[in-house]
């Protein structure tokens, strides 16, 4: 792993075709991450997601359902992690009836790596529940 890259993976009890929409559909994304989303999941389309008051903005680069998704990521108004300044790649691989999801977040400033490691761990845990057909409940991070 490069010093500007965070990588993690999770297993989800659902096939890739059922998991993929949780990464691209605005209504499904906010079940596990964020309070609001406006996603245009096609190459060149916009990614706009508000996560607990942080306006994450980017652009979809690759949309290859149900196996691969690549988009830029950053926070509007943040000089350290500007909108679209990093790249997230998500790979979905079938393993029996489950999905192995690998997330690679590139070009992160070194001081952002630990924070994004915690954040992705938190939100991917919620995705595991939602995409498996469960209810992750209200995000505890959303409470003041």
Secondary structure by P-SEA (a helix, b strand, c coil): cccccccbbbbbccccccccccccccccccccccccccccccccbbbbbbccccbbbbbbccccccccccbbbbbccccccccccbbbbbbbbbcccccbbbbbbccccccaaaaaaaaaaaaaaaaaaaaacccccccccccc
